[in-house]
Amino acid sequence: MTKKAHDEGNRGDGPVSEERLDPAVLRLAGILLVGILAPLFDATIVNVALDALGRDLDASVSTIQWVVTGYLLALGMAIPLSGWSVARFGGKRTWMVSLGLFLAGSVLAGAAWNVGSLIAFRVLQGIGGGLMIPTMQTLVAQAAGGRNLGRLMAVASMPALVGPILGPVLGGLIVGNLSWRWIFFFNVPVCLATLVLAWRGMPAASPQGGQRLDVPGLALLSPAVAAVIYGLAQVGRHGGFADAAVVVPLAVGAGLLAAFAVHALRTREEPVVDLRLLRVRSFGASTGLLFLAGLSLYGALLLLPLYYQQVRGEGVLAAGLLLVLQGIGALLIRVRAGEFTDRIGARPVVLVGIALAAAGTSPFALAGPHTDQLLLGVALIVRGAGLGAVTVPAIAAAYQGLHEKQIPHASSARTIVQQVGGAFGAAVLAVILENRIADHAPAGGPGLAAAFDHAFWWSVGFTVLAFIPAFLLPRRASDRGGAAAGTTGASPDAP
């Protein structure tokens, strides 16, 4: 950022929205965006290929699902390490190592000779991806210095908004026309290009050094996240939350999370994730909001393709192409959402976004086999716009009022919460849908559409719940001090 812009910001001259974005920060965000596409697309692309993987590797459904589950568990366990790694080794080194791990896992997964080797290499991919996602947010937020967070997060959050929507389309095209191995080889040029860009274009920030890894905290938090995600992943397979395969890992995960909370609040050393950040009103409200956003986004992303395929009889690729409209809605709104967040604060933008998301989901709760396709297409665009208007300011608000040392902790905690929220939403809506189908449409027929309507109404309800934490978000634009001013602590935001 230029000295003139910095001085004007400190004097409070002019609205935040008129300040030009620092070209160096934009360049950094662009480099990171290219790399983050790989893990965000990979997670959804592989889901489309599971059937082909099972046939080619002669593996049962219960075995092949570990290609996805193993990746998610490794990703969840690696996330808590990202904050410490950035502080200890520096952001550039952490980013390049994590990208290298993901690249190596992709190459090896594409060359896998049996299902066991594929699962093992997916775990390696998951470790790299788990480090990359929060590291990206940390580097962008630190480079921004607490300024123009809305517009910068509009750029940084773009892959997270469109990845789950465009991923199935890309996966369908690859599986339909090439070998399943190209699902993993697709990542290779992306990762190589990003490594070159990062080596040449990323600033080599000096690591803080000397920071000890909170081994007891990591030993509690990483398996806790993995156990919770695994338990939620088993809900659909076992028809509900009552089965021991679901209850046991969820109970173990909850117990470990409670133990970690006690440890993190009592330790004199710096914890692997600092839970005291939840005392900061903007971060606490944003975290709750992102949990519900993950629940709404990923839960409905389970329902939408199933609705098009099972109720309307569309193919996998056609259903994926129809869902692109949701991504278009998110792309159309994200820049404006960031600008308004910088100008008037996160709260009003998020409130409008929640209303749009609920309005865009409601037509599917009233839809049947022959509902007008144009109406549903418009609803998807509106829903995508709503999700973009919620996610961008919520992420920006998570960093408001935090100083630079707190940002890696905030990124790790935020990513964990969003991952668990997405897994929880998908699990709950899957059970609601399956139970409704079993009760009212065991053999398909007209009751099938009604079962989907019921599940979509639940999704609308989850979306409306997000109004509660949204009202706790700061109603004014971010203070100009923040991270840039090197604050020594974070105080609760004014209501």
C-alpha positions as CSV (number, residue, x, y, z in Angstrom):
1,M,0.0,0.0,0.0
2,T,1.3,3.5,-0.8
3,K,2.3,5.8,2.0
4,K,-0.3,8.3,0.9
5,A,-3.1,5.8,1.0
6,H,-1.9,4.6,4.4
7,D,-1.7,8.1,5.9
8,E,-5.2,9.0,4.5
9,G,-6.6,5.9,6.0
10,N,-5.1,6.6,9.4
11,R,-6.6,10.2,9.3
12,G,-10.0,8.7,8.3
13,D,-10.2,10.9,5.2
14,G,-12.8,9.6,2.8
15,P,-14.8,6.4,2.8
16,V,-13.1,3.1,2.9
17,S,-14.7,2.1,-0.4
18,E,-12.8,4.9,-2.3
19,E,-9.4,3.6,-1.3
20,R,-7.6,1.7,-4.1
21,L,-6.6,-1.9,-3.5
22,D,-2.9,-2.3,-3.2
23,P,-1.6,-3.9,-6.5
24,A,0.9,-6.0,-4.5
25,V,-1.9,-7.5,-2.4
26,L,-4.0,-8.2,-5.5
27,R,-1.0,-9.9,-7.1
28,L,-0.5,-12.1,-4.0
29,A,-4.2,-12.9,-4.0
30,G,-4.1,-13.9,-7.7
31,I,-1.2,-16.3,-7.1
32,L,-3.0,-17.9,-4.2
33,L,-6.2,-18.2,-6.1
34,V,-4.6,-20.2,-8.9
35,G,-3.3,-22.8,-6.4
36,I,-6.4,-23.0,-4.2
37,L,-8.5,-24.1,-7.2
38,A,-6.8,-27.5,-7.1
39,P,-8.0,-28.7,-3.7
40,L,-11.4,-27.0,-3.9
41,F,-12.3,-28.5,-7.2
42,D,-10.7,-31.9,-6.3
43,A,-13.0,-32.5,-3.4
44,T,-16.2,-32.4,-5.6
45,I,-14.7,-33.8,-8.8
46,V,-13.8,-37.1,-7.1
47,N,-17.3,-37.6,-5.8
48,V,-18.5,-37.9,-9.4
49,A,-15.9,-40.5,-10.2
50,L,-16.6,-42.9,-7.3
51,D,-18.6,-45.3,-9.4
52,A,-15.9,-45.5,-12.1
53,L,-13.2,-45.9,-9.5
54,G,-15.1,-48.8,-7.8
55,R,-15.5,-50.6,-11.1
56,D,-12.0,-50.1,-12.4
57,L,-10.3,-51.0,-9.0
58,D,-12.7,-53.8,-8.2
59,A,-13.6,-52.3,-4.9
60,S,-16.9,-52.4,-2.9
61,V,-18.9,-49.2,-2.1
62,S,-17.9,-49.4,1.5
63,T,-14.2,-49.5,0.5
64,I,-14.2,-47.0,-2.3
65,Q,-15.9,-44.4,-0.1
66,W,-12.6,-44.1,1.8
67,V,-11.2,-42.4,-1.2
68,V,-13.4,-39.4,-0.1
69,T,-13.5,-40.1,3.6
70,G,-9.7,-40.5,3.9
71,Y,-9.1,-37.2,2.1
72,L,-11.6,-35.3,4.3
73,L,-10.1,-36.8,7.5
74,A,-6.6,-35.9,6.6
75,L,-7.7,-32.4,5.5
76,G,-9.5,-31.9,8.9
77,M,-6.5,-33.1,10.9
78,A,-4.0,-30.9,9.0
79,I,-6.0,-27.6,9.4
80,P,-4.9,-26.9,13.0
81,L,-1.2,-27.1,11.9
82,S,-1.5,-24.2,9.4
83,G,-1.5,-21.4,11.9
84,W,1.6,-22.6,13.7
85,S,3.4,-23.4,10.4
86,V,2.8,-19.9,9.0
87,A,4.2,-18.3,12.2
88,R,7.1,-20.8,12.6
89,F,8.3,-21.1,8.9
90,G,6.7,-18.1,7.1
91,G,3.7,-17.9,4.8
92,K,5.6,-18.4,1.5
93,R,7.4,-21.6,2.7
94,T,4.2,-23.0,4.2
95,W,2.2,-22.4,1.1
96,M,4.8,-23.9,-1.2
97,V,5.3,-27.0,1.0
98,S,1.6,-27.6,1.3
99,L,1.2,-27.1,-2.5
100,G,4.0,-29.6,-3.1
101,L,2.4,-32.2,-0.9
102,F,-0.9,-31.8,-2.8
103,L,0.9,-32.1,-6.1
104,A,2.8,-35.2,-5.0
105,G,-0.5,-36.8,-3.7
106,S,-2.2,-35.9,-7.0
107,V,0.5,-37.5,-9.2
108,L,0.7,-40.7,-7.0
109,A,-3.1,-41.0,-6.9
110,G,-3.3,-40.8,-10.7
111,A,-0.7,-43.6,-10.8
112,A,-2.4,-45.7,-8.1
113,W,-2.3,-49.5,-8.8
114,N,-5.1,-50.6,-6.4
115,V,-7.6,-49.1,-4.0
116,G,-5.3,-49.2,-1.0
117,S,-2.6,-47.2,-2.7
118,L,-5.2,-44.7,-3.9
119,I,-6.6,-44.2,-0.4
120,A,-3.1,-43.6,1.0
121,F,-2.2,-41.1,-1.7
122,R,-5.5,-39.3,-1.1
123,V,-4.5,-38.9,2.5
124,L,-1.4,-37.2,1.3
125,Q,-3.5,-34.9,-0.8
126,G,-5.7,-34.1,2.1
127,I,-2.7,-33.1,4.3
128,G,-1.6,-30.6,1.6
129,G,-5.2,-29.3,1.1
130,G,-5.7,-28.9,4.8
131,L,-2.7,-26.7,5.1
132,M,-3.4,-24.7,1.9
133,I,-7.0,-23.5,2.6
134,P,-6.4,-21.6,5.9
135,T,-2.9,-20.5,4.8
136,M,-4.4,-18.7,1.8
137,Q,-6.9,-16.8,4.0
138,T,-4.1,-16.0,6.5
139,L,-1.8,-14.5,3.9
140,V,-4.5,-12.4,2.2
141,A,-5.7,-11.0,5.5
142,Q,-2.2,-10.3,6.8
143,A,-1.3,-8.6,3.5
144,A,-4.4,-6.5,3.6
145,G,-3.4,-5.1,7.0
146,G,-7.1,-4.9,8.2
147,R,-8.1,-2.7,5.2
148,N,-10.5,-3.3,2.3
149,L,-11.2,-6.8,3.7
150,G,-14.6,-6.9,2.0
151,R,-13.3,-6.5,-1.5
152,L,-10.2,-8.7,-0.9
153,M,-12.3,-11.5,0.6
154,A,-14.6,-11.2,-2.4
155,V,-11.6,-12.2,-4.5
156,A,-10.2,-14.8,-2.1
157,S,-13.5,-16.6,-1.5
158,M,-14.4,-17.0,-5.1
159,P,-13.1,-20.5,-5.5
160,A,-14.9,-21.6,-2.3
161,L,-18.2,-20.4,-3.7
162,V,-18.0,-21.8,-7.2
163,G,-15.8,-24.9,-6.6
164,P,-18.6,-27.1,-5.2
165,I,-20.9,-26.0,-8.1
166,L,-18.5,-26.3,-11.1
167,G,-16.6,-29.3,-9.7
168,P,-19.3,-31.9,-10.6
169,V,-19.5,-30.6,-14.1
170,L,-15.8,-30.9,-14.6
171,G,-15.8,-34.3,-13.0
172,G,-18.6,-35.5,-15.3
173,L,-16.7,-34.3,-18.4
174,I,-13.5,-36.0,-17.3
175,V,-15.1,-39.3,-16.3
176,G,-17.3,-39.3,-19.4
177,N,-14.5,-38.7,-21.9
178,L,-11.2,-39.8,-20.2
179,S,-9.8,-42.2,-17.7
180,W,-10.5,-41.6,-14.0
181,R,-6.8,-41.0,-13.5
182,W,-7.1,-37.6,-15.2
183,I,-9.2,-36.4,-12.3
184,F,-5.9,-36.4,-10.3
185,F,-3.6,-35.5,-13.2
186,F,-5.8,-32.4,-13.8
187,N,-4.2,-30.9,-10.7
188,V,-0.6,-31.3,-11.9
189,P,-0.4,-28.2,-14.3
190,V,-2.4,-26.1,-11.8
191,C,0.0,-26.9,-9.0
192,L,3.2,-26.6,-11.1
193,A,2.1,-23.2,-12.4
194,T,1.3,-22.0,-8.9
195,L,4.7,-23.2,-7.6
196,V,6.5,-21.1,-10.2
197,L,4.3,-18.1,-9.6
198,A,4.7,-18.4,-5.8
199,W,8.5,-18.8,-6.1
200,R,8.8,-15.7,-8.2
201,G,6.0,-13.5,-7.0
202,M,5.3,-14.1,-3.3
203,P,7.1,-12.0,-0.8
204,A,9.3,-14.0,1.6
205,A,7.9,-12.8,4.9
206,S,10.3,-13.4,7.8
207,P,9.0,-16.2,10.1
208,Q,8.5,-15.3,13.7
209,G,10.6,-18.3,14.8
210,G,10.9,-19.7,18.3
211,Q,7.2,-20.6,18.5
212,R,6.7,-24.0,20.0
213,L,4.2,-26.3,18.6
214,D,1.3,-27.0,21.0
215,V,1.7,-30.8,20.8
216,P,-0.9,-31.6,23.5
217,G,-3.4,-29.3,21.8
218,L,-2.7,-30.7,18.4
219,A,-3.1,-34.3,19.8
220,L,-6.5,-33.3,21.1
221,L,-7.8,-31.1,18.3
222,S,-6.7,-32.9,15.1
223,P,-8.3,-36.3,16.0
224,A,-11.3,-34.4,17.4
225,V,-12.0,-32.8,14.0
226,A,-11.4,-36.1,12.2
227,A,-13.7,-38.0,14.5
228,V,-16.5,-35.5,14.1
229,I,-16.2,-35.4,10.3
230,Y,-16.0,-39.2,10.2
231,G,-19.1,-39.6,12.4
232,L,-21.1,-37.2,10.3
233,A,-20.0,-38.9,7.1
234,Q,-21.4,-42.2,8.4
235,V,-24.9,-40.8,9.0
236,G,-26.1,-41.3,5.5
237,R,-24.7,-44.8,5.3
238,H,-26.4,-45.9,8.5
239,G,-29.7,-44.1,8.1
240,G,-29.5,-41.7,11.0
241,F,-27.6,-40.6,14.1
242,A,-28.6,-43.5,16.3
243,D,-26.2,-46.1,14.9
244,A,-23.1,-46.9,17.0
245,A,-20.9,-46.2,13.9
246,V,-22.2,-42.6,14.1
247,V,-22.6,-42.1,17.9
248,V,-19.2,-43.4,18.9
249,P,-17.0,-41.2,16.7
250,L,-19.2,-38.2,17.4
251,A,-19.0,-38.8,21.2
252,V,-15.2,-39.3,21.0
253,G,-14.9,-36.1,18.9
254,A,-17.0,-34.1,21.2
255,G,-15.0,-35.3,24.2
256,L,-11.7,-34.4,22.6
257,L,-13.1,-31.0,21.6
258,A,-14.1,-30.3,25.2
259,A,-10.7,-31.4,26.4
260,F,-9.0,-29.2,23.9
261,A,-11.2,-26.2,24.9
262,V,-10.1,-26.7,28.6
263,H,-6.4,-27.0,27.5
264,A,-6.5,-24.0,25.1
265,L,-8.0,-21.7,27.7
266,R,-5.7,-22.8,30.5
267,T,-2.3,-23.3,28.8
268,R,0.4,-20.6,29.3
269,E,1.9,-21.4,26.0
270,E,0.3,-20.3,22.7
271,P,-2.4,-22.9,21.8
272,V,-2.5,-24.5,18.3
273,V,-5.9,-22.6,17.9
274,D,-6.6,-19.7,20.2
275,L,-10.2,-20.1,21.4
276,R,-10.0,-16.8,23.2
277,L,-10.6,-15.2,19.8
278,L,-14.3,-16.1,20.3
279,R,-14.5,-13.3,22.9
280,V,-14.1,-10.9,20.0
281,R,-17.7,-10.2,19.0
282,S,-17.1,-9.9,15.2
283,F,-15.1,-13.2,15.1
284,G,-17.5,-15.1,17.3
285,A,-20.6,-13.9,15.3
286,S,-18.8,-14.6,12.0
287,T,-17.8,-18.1,13.2
288,G,-21.4,-19.0,14.1
289,L,-22.6,-17.5,10.8
290,L,-20.1,-19.5,8.7
291,F,-21.1,-22.7,10.5
292,L,-24.7,-22.2,9.4
293,A,-23.6,-21.0,6.0
294,G,-21.6,-24.2,5.5
295,L,-24.7,-26.2,6.7
296,S,-27.0,-24.4,4.2
297,L,-24.6,-24.4,1.3
298,Y,-23.3,-28.0,1.4
299,G,-26.6,-29.4,2.7
300,A,-28.6,-28.0,-0.2
301,L,-25.8,-29.0,-2.6
302,L,-26.6,-32.6,-1.7
303,L,-30.3,-32.1,-2.4
304,L,-30.2,-30.1,-5.6
305,P,-28.4,-32.6,-7.9
306,L,-30.5,-35.4,-6.4
307,Y,-33.7,-33.5,-7.1
308,Y,-32.8,-32.9,-10.8
309,Q,-31.7,-36.5,-11.2
310,Q,-34.4,-38.4,-9.2
311,V,-37.4,-36.2,-9.6
312,R,-36.9,-34.6,-13.0
313,G,-34.9,-37.5,-14.6
314,E,-31.9,-35.5,-15.6
315,G,-28.5,-37.1,-16.2
316,V,-25.4,-36.4,-14.0
317,L,-23.8,-34.0,-16.4
318,A,-27.1,-32.2,-17.1
319,A,-27.8,-31.7,-13.4
320,G,-24.3,-30.4,-12.9
321,L,-24.7,-27.9,-15.8
322,L,-28.0,-26.7,-14.3
323,L,-26.3,-26.0,-11.0
324,V,-23.8,-23.7,-12.7
325,L,-26.5,-21.0,-12.5
326,Q,-25.9,-21.0,-8.7
327,G,-22.3,-20.3,-9.3
328,I,-23.2,-17.5,-11.7
329,G,-25.3,-15.8,-9.1
330,A,-22.4,-16.0,-6.6
331,L,-20.0,-14.5,-9.1
332,L,-22.4,-11.7,-10.0
333,I,-22.7,-10.5,-6.4
334,R,-19.3,-11.1,-4.8
335,V,-17.6,-7.9,-5.9
336,R,-20.6,-5.7,-4.9
337,A,-20.8,-7.6,-1.6
338,G,-17.2,-6.8,-0.8
339,E,-17.6,-3.2,-1.7
340,F,-20.7,-2.7,0.4
341,T,-19.0,-4.6,3.3
342,D,-16.1,-2.1,3.2
343,R,-18.5,0.9,3.0
344,I,-21.3,0.1,5.4
345,G,-20.2,-3.0,7.4
346,A,-20.9,-6.7,7.3
347,R,-24.2,-6.9,9.1
348,P,-26.6,-5.2,6.5
349,V,-24.9,-7.1,3.6
350,V,-25.3,-10.4,5.4
351,L,-28.9,-9.8,6.3
352,V,-29.8,-9.1,2.7
353,G,-27.8,-12.2,1.6
354,I,-29.7,-14.5,4.0
355,A,-33.0,-13.2,2.7
356,L,-31.9,-13.9,-0.9
357,A,-30.6,-17.4,-0.1
358,A,-33.9,-18.3,1.6
359,A,-35.9,-16.8,-1.3
360,G,-33.8,-18.7,-3.8
361,T,-34.2,-22.0,-1.9
362,S,-38.0,-21.7,-1.3
363,P,-39.1,-22.5,-4.9
364,F,-37.5,-25.9,-4.6
365,A,-39.5,-26.5,-1.5
366,L,-42.6,-26.0,-3.6
367,A,-41.4,-27.7,-6.8
368,G,-42.6,-30.9,-8.4
369,P,-41.5,-33.0,-11.4
370,H,-42.8,-30.5,-13.9
371,T,-42.1,-27.1,-12.3
372,D,-41.1,-24.5,-14.8
373,Q,-37.3,-24.8,-15.5
374,L,-37.0,-21.1,-16.0
375,L,-38.4,-20.4,-12.5
376,L,-36.0,-22.8,-10.9
377,G,-33.1,-21.4,-12.9
378,V,-33.8,-17.9,-11.7
379,A,-34.1,-19.3,-8.1
380,L,-30.7,-20.8,-8.4
381,I,-29.2,-17.5,-9.5
382,V,-30.9,-15.7,-6.6
383,R,-29.7,-18.4,-4.2
384,G,-26.1,-18.2,-5.4
385,A,-26.2,-14.4,-5.0
386,G,-27.5,-14.8,-1.5
387,L,-24.7,-17.3,-0.6
388,G,-22.1,-14.9,-2.0
389,A,-23.6,-12.0,-0.1
390,V,-23.4,-14.0,3.1
391,T,-20.0,-15.7,2.7
392,V,-17.9,-12.7,1.6
393,P,-18.7,-10.3,4.4
394,A,-18.8,-13.1,7.0
395,I,-15.2,-14.0,6.2
396,A,-14.1,-10.3,6.2
397,A,-15.8,-9.8,9.6
398,A,-13.9,-12.7,11.0
399,Y,-10.6,-10.7,10.7
400,Q,-12.0,-7.4,11.8
401,G,-10.2,-6.0,14.9
402,L,-7.6,-8.8,15.0
403,H,-3.9,-8.1,15.0
404,E,-1.5,-9.9,12.7
405,K,-0.5,-12.6,15.1
406,Q,-4.1,-13.6,15.7
407,I,-4.9,-14.0,12.0
408,P,-3.5,-17.5,11.5
409,H,-5.5,-18.8,14.6
410,A,-8.6,-17.1,13.1
411,S,-8.1,-18.8,9.7
412,S,-7.6,-22.3,11.3
413,A,-10.7,-21.9,13.5
414,R,-12.9,-20.5,10.7
415,T,-11.9,-23.3,8.3
416,I,-12.6,-26.0,10.9
417,V,-16.0,-24.6,11.7
418,Q,-17.0,-24.3,8.0
419,Q,-15.9,-27.9,7.3
420,V,-17.8,-29.3,10.2
421,G,-20.8,-27.1,9.3
422,G,-20.8,-28.5,5.8
423,A,-20.5,-32.1,7.0
424,F,-23.3,-31.6,9.5
425,G,-25.6,-30.0,7.0
426,A,-25.2,-32.8,4.4
427,A,-25.7,-35.5,7.1
428,V,-28.8,-33.9,8.6
429,L,-30.5,-33.3,5.3
430,A,-29.6,-36.7,4.0
431,V,-31.3,-38.3,6.9
432,I,-34.4,-36.1,6.6
433,L,-34.7,-36.9,2.9
434,E,-34.1,-40.7,3.3
435,N,-36.6,-41.0,6.2
436,R,-39.2,-39.0,4.3
437,I,-38.8,-41.2,1.2
438,A,-39.0,-44.4,3.3
439,D,-42.3,-43.2,4.9
440,H,-44.0,-41.6,1.9
441,A,-42.3,-42.8,-1.4
442,P,-40.6,-46.1,-0.9
443,A,-41.2,-47.0,-4.6
444,G,-40.8,-43.5,-6.0
445,G,-43.9,-41.9,-7.6
446,P,-45.6,-38.6,-6.6
447,G,-44.4,-38.9,-3.0
448,L,-40.8,-38.6,-4.1
449,A,-41.2,-34.9,-5.0
450,A,-43.0,-34.3,-1.7
451,A,-40.1,-35.8,0.2
452,F,-37.7,-33.5,-1.5
453,D,-40.0,-30.5,-0.8
454,H,-39.9,-31.5,2.9
455,A,-36.1,-31.6,2.9
456,F,-35.8,-28.3,1.1
457,W,-38.0,-26.6,3.7
458,W,-35.6,-27.8,6.3
459,S,-32.8,-26.2,4.3
460,V,-34.7,-22.9,4.2
461,G,-35.1,-23.2,8.0
462,F,-31.3,-23.6,8.4
463,T,-30.8,-20.6,6.3
464,V,-33.2,-18.5,8.3
465,L,-31.4,-19.5,11.5
466,A,-28.4,-17.6,10.2
467,F,-30.2,-14.3,11.0
468,I,-29.3,-14.9,14.7
469,P,-25.5,-14.6,14.5
470,A,-25.9,-12.1,11.6
471,F,-27.4,-9.5,14.0
472,L,-24.3,-9.8,16.1
473,L,-22.0,-8.8,13.3
474,P,-20.5,-5.2,13.4
475,R,-22.9,-2.8,11.8
476,R,-20.2,-0.4,10.7
477,A,-17.3,-0.8,8.3
478,S,-14.0,-2.1,9.7
479,D,-12.0,0.3,11.8
480,R,-8.9,1.5,9.9
481,G,-6.5,0.4,12.6
482,G,-6.8,-3.3,12.8
483,A,-4.0,-5.5,11.8
484,A,-2.2,-2.8,10.0
485,A,-1.9,-0.7,13.1
486,G,-0.3,-3.6,14.9
487,T,-2.8,-3.6,17.7
488,T,-1.7,-5.5,20.8
489,G,-5.1,-7.1,21.4
490,A,-8.5,-7.4,20.0
491,S,-11.5,-5.8,21.7
492,P,-15.1,-6.7,21.1
493,D,-16.7,-4.8,18.3
494,A,-19.3,-2.2,19.0
495,P,-22.8,-3.4,18.2
